Amino acid sequence: MNKNKYQERLQRCLQLMKAAGIDVLILAKPANMRYLTGDGRLCAYAMITKDLKVAMGVPQTDIEDVTRLAYFDHIVGFEDEVGLIHSVAHYFKDFGITKGVVGLEYAFLPAPRMGMFTHPHAKPEGVEPKDCTPLMSALRLVKDSEEIELMREAGKAAEAGMKAAIASIKQGVTESQVAAEAEYAMRQAGADDFYRTYVSSGLRTNIAHGLPTQKMLEKNDLVMIDVHPVVNGYCSDLCRTVCVGKSTEQQQSAYDLYVRALETAIVQVKVGADMAAIENAMHDIFKQAGHGEHIFGPPIHGIGLEFEEAPLPAGHAFFHGEKGPGPLAAGTVIAIGNCGLYTGPWGVRDEDTVAVGQDGPVMLTNFPRQLEQ
């Protein structure tokens, strides 16, 4: 555990808290907890005061494990939800916080869990809640060199998963079996976990994000594979479309067009770039080729401790409780190719993870783009 790293992050967090008028944070989202303490898990929380005291509440069974992994000043264990509520109340009392503003993760906490932290037996009456979602996203937006290196390692795991998935593709294999090959290979390559693996084939490639089913691959099917391994907490996002056999001329043409649009967008990733402009660069190529009606959704999203995080396109950001994106800063990491061309009978899509470097794009995934294997 690098104590200095977490102290530096907490100092930046404090500046954002002051700017947002927040006196204390209660974080329950694992990604946010991990960023500021080194450990993030469900059924736990971290309280951050304006004096930069870090107090954690975790299941009684987890105290030893969290103590080994996390940076904090105080820790308490609880046995159930009532114990969690009481532990929050004790921290407010111990820190002498009777009024002010507490930041809570509105976009993460469903109403019942929000109620635990705003319950009269947890939060003092004089403390008002406020959404801290944009604050935490701003704090995590720019990745340092260590974070980017972890994402590069996650990219290698993604490439191992993609290689195994494509090697398994043949007529009669199910989508779920292809996903299983990818997930096994990713764990063997160092992944601790992964967000959902998407595998769709045939007509189902026309689905934006097709979860794998028991559908068997058929001769000349297109197969869309999208993997999201997690290495030491950090994610990668890699998608490729391949064919079980021989693609049609129209499919190959659409795929080549998509790759050209993707590569055009990647080239534009640089410090100060506008996400909307990068998106338009992709979509304009599709429109000029007569595929304007086959576009769905924004093709770009941020990635880091979560496989989809800030920066997000403006419309996407609104529905995620985030602020719209500003110009890209060095160290920001994005996935490009989130949505494909969906023609009706089939779709094509490739996606890569890209860091914003001082001199242009830095590829964090490197896997061949080839429709026919």
C-alpha positions, 0 to 999 in steps of 0.5 A: 500500500502506497500511503503517499498516493492515498494522501495525495488523492485525499488532498485533491478530494478535499479541494473538490469537497470545498468547491462543492460545499461538502463537509463530509463524504460517505462512499459506498461505491466500491470503485470510489472507496478503492480509489481513496482507501485501496479497498472497495467492497460491497456492504461497506462504506468509507467516511471522509471528513474535511479534516481528511480523517478516513473512517471505514465501516465493514462487515465484522468478518472483513475487518482483518482483510480490510486492515491488511489492504486499506489506508484509513484512520478508523475502522469498525465492524458491523453484523447487519444493516442496523449495525451499519446505521449505528456505526455511521451515527457513532462516526458523526458523533466521534468527529463532532459533526452535527451540521453541514453537508454530507456527500452521497452517491445518488447515482449508485445508491438505490432508495433503500440503501440511501435510506440507511445513510440518511436514516435519523438514527444514522445522520444528524438532523442538521446534516443535509445530503448532497449528490457527490457523484460528479465530484468523485468522477472528477477526482478519478477522471485523470489516471496516473502512470500506475493506473494506466499501466494496470489498464495496459495489463488489463488490456493484455488479459483482454487480448488473451480472452479475445484470442481464446474466444476466436479460436473456439469459434466454429459451427455448432459451438454456443455463444455461452461456450465462446464466452466461457473460453474468453473468461477462462483465458482472461483469468489465466492471464491475470484477470481477477474479475470481469464485467459482463462478457458479450457474445452475439451471433447471426441476427443477434449481432444487431443487438447493441450489447448481446449477452451470450445465450445457448444459441449455436453458431451457424455457418457464415454467422457474424460473431460479436465478442466484447470482453471487459477484464479487471486486473487489480481493480482496473478494466479494459474494453475490447470488442471484435467482430469475426465470421464463422466461415465466409462473410458476404461482400456487404458484411466485409464492406461494412466491417472495413468501413467501421474499422476505418471510422474507428481508426479515424476517431482514434487518431483524433484522441489528443489533449484538448480534443472534444468527445463530441467531435471524435464521435462525429468523426466516426458517424460522419464516415458512416453517414457518407457511406449511406449508413446514417440509419444504421447508427445507434448510440454514442461510440465513446465512454470513459473507463478505469476502475469501472468499465463505463465511467466519466467522461461520458457523452453529454446525453449519457452523462445526464442519465448517469448523474454525471456532468457532461465531458470537457476537453480531454486531458492527458491521462484520461482513458476512453473506450472507442467503438461502444456502438456499431453499425446495425443493419437489421440482419446483422451488425459489426463493431470493434472497440479499443481502449485508448489513453490520452497521451501528451502527444496523441493516442496511446493504445491500451488494447492491441488485437488484430482487426480481421473479420475472416479468420 
